[in-house]
Amino acid sequence: MKKMNRVASAVMAVAMAFSLAGCSGGAMSEVSGSSASAETESKTSESGSEQASTPESSGDTIKVGILHSLSGTMAISETSVKDAELLAIKEINEAGGVLGKQLEPVVEDGASDNATFKEKAEKLLLNDKVATVFGCWTSASRKAVLPTFESNNGLLWYPVQYEGMESSPNIFYVGAAPNQQIVPAIEYMSENYGKKVFLLGSDYVFPRTANEIVKKQAEALGMEVVGEEYTPMGHTDYTTIISKIQQAQPDFIFNTLNGDSNVAFFKQYKDAGLTPDQIQTLSVSIAEEEVAGIGASYLEGHLTAWNYYETTDTPENEKFVEAYKAEYGEDRVTDDPIEAGYDAVYLWAKAVEKAGSIDVDKVKEAAGGIEFSAPEGTITIDGDNQHMYKPVRIGKINADGLIDEVWSTDEAVKPDPYLSTYEWASGLSTQ
Amino acid sequence: MKPRPAMKIKGTTILVLLIFLFLGTLPFYMPMFRVSLFGKYMCFAIVALGLDMIWGYTGILSLGHGVYFGLGAYCMAMYLKLEASGGALPDFMQWTGMSALPTFWKPFVNPVFAIAMAILVPMALAILIGYLTFLNKIRGVYFSILSQAMAMIMSTLLIGSQAYTGGSNGLTDFKTIFGKSINSPITKIQMFYATLIALVLIYGVCRFLTGRRVGRVLIAIRDGENRAGFAGYNTASYKVFVYALSAVIAGIAGALYVGQVGIISPNEVGITPSVEMIIWVAIGGKGTLAGPILGALAVNGFKTIASENFPELWSYFIGVLFVVVILWLPGGFVSLKEVPGRIRHVIEVRKNEKPRETENFVSEEKQSRAH
């Protein structure tokens, strides 16, 4: 029975803790302060803002958050985006800052883990009270932090192309929507290479959702999907899939493999005697940085679809590439998400200058229509869905590991995250 | 009449009481964001308690408890997701081409059903796995490998069936729980205390069990399963029982986790988190009930502090912590109190052995010169 007594005493201790209710300070004080607005908080994101996260601009600095994976599997890609964002912050600070104040970056590590991303997003918004956050890469990490940004009325600038079907009032999407990458790429391929497509991707949300879009589009274009294969992240044996490809004889492969898998796939593709002249591939997750990791010799002649390449011929890009290499080393390359991360900081700074405040609602209101002469060309914020007008480019990987543009749109394409202007996409979303 | 045992309360009990007191008063002086973090750590502490029952007490090393944690979490998350969508088709199903809610999702509209499932599903799976393995005398490292394979199967299944599970994104973006806003401070505090109560109750249950004959049989199985069997105990059924118990505990922790953290994805149920769970128990001190609670809170707290202050270097600090504890503190944090005694012991041994050691060294040196 003694042991029971001890259990009882443990429970007693907690009960004592409860009885302390009434003390002030800490989380408990927030309960009494905001219980009235608690009910409405879930419906309108604005109401939570007054007490939860009012950005601090006291003093001479404005805190901005940077939230990327600096450890884990995604670190290799996201660290460079973080570097580009820090470069933009440095340039803005050297030019006098924003609203006359210097920007102070607060860097957090999302550790390639969804729950950690969410924890760090809360920390940046509630603890550091940052004016805005630049961050995330994977859709999973963005989906994980989205409720945090909405319920605390924070601001997130997301730098990576993605599968669409989303438009949060608290996120600005600086990467491509599907109609600015996937859809034009498939159109280009069906016109130039043929109607038979093989879908190959890593097993996660982006490839699966992207392929749902491609399948609908293929139907509308009278194309034939001759194969659809997914492999787990980090998968390295592609011999079976390559023989399936050889049997199916597609006109091109739409590749959404990610990370290490690309190294294995393209190496084994070449070993099997396949060349881009026989069966062309089009990748949407391989940019200059990934080319360096995979090895240009395996990728030479293969195609990619992005909005920006290091070789993009604009005066702004020349300046950007030079500044990036001067800051981080001659051996570093720039690519689409890196450039988008850089743009995001400038776009936010422009919106703040226009709003005359770092208040999230005012910044959002001011953001619509803001133009920035980015390295990829002029990009404009679409006020309706907080995506960007962006040019689309198809490129061919060369022997030096850079990507040469082979086709591009004449002007920036209006973002359409829900593909609502395409008849064939009607079944994909409710909006 | 037996002599009365001394009325001495063990140090670990005092430690646990102090931890509970600390957690119970936390919301009075810490900001909400930190309180929610501790809510999350408490869920981990609950899992660690369950794991310690099978590993520390019974000697079964399960490297796949993320499976049971995940099952509990997903059951609860299905309810939260349906409440967020108002019983309609959740957003991720729309863009994966589903047109109607799958049948097995439908009953999860009911929170009572969801909570019951968060307990029953892990239990059922654990009993099934337990019977198949323990009755067939699969033990030791073979069981560990099998359990790890389960964690891998689970996360691959979850990612692969995106239309039903949300794929690698998992289930997130919940709005309300039992009709109350999930982000309001009141709900958060309530969930924090619900988790604390669950932790205290589960600690109580584990304490009750380990103090009874069941607990002694479990330890007997750990220390010599054949002998326990020859003594007349059906060791397999004891193992199935304790395995199912720890699965249920993990399921409860998962259900509490989802409400507070607001996301569950295959990231949290695969091999890495399953191994991390083992680390909490090992770092805290296995075979005690204070150890896993302390370990889960301390390791995760340290992880948060280190990663906030050194976002690019923190993983090295965590690594160093693990190495230090395993090398110099094999009994985990709870064995810290023995350290002064051990140091004294080492010094004494050194003192006595010193002359001989130098002798050896000299002779060795001579030998090497001779070569």
Chai-1 contact restraints between the chains, C-beta under 6 A:
chainA,res_idxA,chainB,res_idxB,connection_type,confidence,min_distance_angstrom,max_distance_angstrom,comment,restraint_id
A,K3,B,G211,contact,1.0,0.0,6.0,A-B,restraint_1
A,R6,B,T13,contact,1.0,0.0,6.0,A-B,restraint_2
A,V7,B,G204,contact,1.0,0.0,6.0,A-B,restraint_3
A,V7,B,R207,contact,1.0,0.0,6.0,A-B,restraint_4
A,A10,B,L17,contact,1.0,0.0,6.0,A-B,restraint_5
A,A10,B,F20,contact,1.0,0.0,6.0,A-B,restraint_6
A,A10,B,V200,contact,1.0,0.0,6.0,A-B,restraint_7
A,V11,B,V200,contact,1.0,0.0,6.0,A-B,restraint_8
A,A13,B,L17,contact,1.0,0.0,6.0,A-B,restraint_9
A,A13,B,F20,contact,1.0,0.0,6.0,A-B,restraint_10
A,A13,B,L21,contact,1.0,0.0,6.0,A-B,restraint_11
A,V14,B,F20,contact,1.0,0.0,6.0,A-B,restraint_12
A,V14,B,G24,contact,1.0,0.0,6.0,A-B,restraint_13
A,V14,B,V200,contact,1.0,0.0,6.0,A-B,restraint_14
A,A17,B,G24,contact,1.0,0.0,6.0,A-B,restraint_15
A,A17,B,T25,contact,1.0,0.0,6.0,A-B,restraint_16
A,C23,B,F28,contact,1.0,0.0,6.0,A-B,restraint_17
A,G25,B,Y29,contact,1.0,0.0,6.0,A-B,restraint_18
A,G26,B,P27,contact,1.0,0.0,6.0,A-B,restraint_19
A,G26,B,F28,contact,1.0,0.0,6.0,A-B,restraint_20
A,G26,B,Y29,contact,1.0,0.0,6.0,A-B,restraint_21
A,G26,B,M30,contact,1.0,0.0,6.0,A-B,restraint_22
A,A27,B,P27,contact,1.0,0.0,6.0,A-B,restraint_23
A,A27,B,M32,contact,1.0,0.0,6.0,A-B,restraint_24
A,A27,B,V35,contact,1.0,0.0,6.0,A-B,restraint_25
A,M28,B,P27,contact,1.0,0.0,6.0,A-B,restraint_26
A,M28,B,F28,contact,1.0,0.0,6.0,A-B,restraint_27
A,E30,B,M32,contact,1.0,0.0,6.0,A-B,restraint_28
A,E30,B,P185,contact,1.0,0.0,6.0,A-B,restraint_29
A,V31,B,P185,contact,1.0,0.0,6.0,A-B,restraint_30
A,V31,B,I186,contact,1.0,0.0,6.0,A-B,restraint_31
A,V31,B,I189,contact,1.0,0.0,6.0,A-B,restraint_32
A,S34,B,P185,contact,1.0,0.0,6.0,A-B,restraint_33
A,S35,B,I186,contact,1.0,0.0,6.0,A-B,restraint_34
A,A38,B,S181,contact,1.0,0.0,6.0,A-B,restraint_35
A,A38,B,S184,contact,1.0,0.0,6.0,A-B,restraint_36
A,A38,B,I186,contact,1.0,0.0,6.0,A-B,restraint_37
A,E41,B,S181,contact,1.0,0.0,6.0,A-B,restraint_38
A,E41,B,N183,contact,1.0,0.0,6.0,A-B,restraint_39
A,E41,B,S184,contact,1.0,0.0,6.0,A-B,restraint_40
A,S42,B,K175,contact,1.0,0.0,6.0,A-B,restraint_41
A,S42,B,S181,contact,1.0,0.0,6.0,A-B,restraint_42
A,L70,B,P311,contact,1.0,0.0,6.0,A-B,restraint_43
A,L70,B,E312,contact,1.0,0.0,6.0,A-B,restraint_44
A,S71,B,S315,contact,1.0,0.0,6.0,A-B,restraint_45
A,V107,B,P311,contact,1.0,0.0,6.0,A-B,restraint_46
A,E108,B,P311,contact,1.0,0.0,6.0,A-B,restraint_47
A,D109,B,S307,contact,1.0,0.0,6.0,A-B,restraint_48
A,D109,B,P311,contact,1.0,0.0,6.0,A-B,restraint_49
A,D113,B,N267,contact,1.0,0.0,6.0,A-B,restraint_50
A,N114,B,I263,contact,1.0,0.0,6.0,A-B,restraint_51
A,N114,B,S265,contact,1.0,0.0,6.0,A-B,restraint_52
A,N114,B,N267,contact,1.0,0.0,6.0,A-B,restraint_53
A,A115,B,V261,contact,1.0,0.0,6.0,A-B,restraint_54
A,A115,B,I263,contact,1.0,0.0,6.0,A-B,restraint_55
A,A115,B,E268,contact,1.0,0.0,6.0,A-B,restraint_56
A,K118,B,I263,contact,1.0,0.0,6.0,A-B,restraint_57
A,E122,B,F33,contact,1.0,0.0,6.0,A-B,restraint_58
A,L126,B,F33,contact,1.0,0.0,6.0,A-B,restraint_59
A,N127,B,F33,contact,1.0,0.0,6.0,A-B,restraint_60
A,A140,B,S168,contact,1.0,0.0,6.0,A-B,restraint_61
A,A140,B,N169,contact,1.0,0.0,6.0,A-B,restraint_62
A,K143,B,N169,contact,1.0,0.0,6.0,A-B,restraint_63
A,K143,B,T172,contact,1.0,0.0,6.0,A-B,restraint_64
A,A144,B,T172,contact,1.0,0.0,6.0,A-B,restraint_65
A,A144,B,I263,contact,1.0,0.0,6.0,A-B,restraint_66
A,P147,B,D173,contact,1.0,0.0,6.0,A-B,restraint_67
A,P147,B,G262,contact,1.0,0.0,6.0,A-B,restraint_68
A,S151,B,N183,contact,1.0,0.0,6.0,A-B,restraint_69
A,M165,B,W95,contact,1.0,0.0,6.0,A-B,restraint_70
A,D203,B,I159,contact,1.0,0.0,6.0,A-B,restraint_71
A,Y204,B,S168,contact,1.0,0.0,6.0,A-B,restraint_72
A,V205,B,G167,contact,1.0,0.0,6.0,A-B,restraint_73
A,V205,B,S168,contact,1.0,0.0,6.0,A-B,restraint_74
A,V205,B,N169,contact,1.0,0.0,6.0,A-B,restraint_75
A,R208,B,Q162,contact,1.0,0.0,6.0,A-B,restraint_76
A,T209,B,W95,contact,1.0,0.0,6.0,A-B,restraint_77
A,E212,B,G97,contact,1.0,0.0,6.0,A-B,restraint_78
A,L428,B,W95,contact,1.0,0.0,6.0,A-B,restraint_79
